[in-house]
Amino acid sequence: MEKTSKETGERVERITLDSLNLTKCKLLKLDVEGMELQVLRPFAV
């Protein structure tokens, strides 16, 4: 899945975390311009 950045017009690849089939994740780097809570909130247990 690709999306064009509005600022640069650059194509970037997007994938879902589920598609990685991870059994564990010790670190997740988010570059979401201060919207970390909005991104992570659906995954709270």
C-alpha positions in Angstrom: 0.0 0.0 0.0 1.5 3.4 -1.0 0.6 6.9 -0.2 1.9 10.2 -1.5 3.2 12.6 1.1 1.3 15.9 0.8 4.4 18.0 1.5 6.9 16.4 -0.9 4.9 14.3 -3.3 7.2 11.4 -2.3 5.8 7.9 -2.5 6.1 5.9 0.8 5.2 2.3 1.5 2.6 1.6 4.2 2.0 -1.7 5.9 -0.1 -2.9 8.8 1.5 -4.2 12.0 -0.7 -7.3 11.7 0.9 -8.1 8.4 4.3 -8.6 10.0 2.9 -11.6 12.1 5.1 -10.6 15.1 5.0 -12.8 18.2 6.7 -10.0 20.2 7.6 -6.3 19.7 10.1 -4.7 22.0 10.3 -1.3 20.2 8.0 0.5 17.9 9.2 3.8 16.3 6.5 6.1 15.3 6.9 9.2 13.2 3.4 10.7 13.5 4.0 14.3 14.3 2.8 14.4 17.9 -0.3 12.1 17.2 1.2 9.1 19.0 -1.8 8.6 21.4 -4.3 8.7 18.5 -2.3 6.1 16.6 -1.8 3.8 19.6 -5.1 4.2 21.4 -6.9 1.4 19.3 -4.2 -1.1 20.5 -4.6 -0.4 24.2 -5.4 -3.5 26.3 
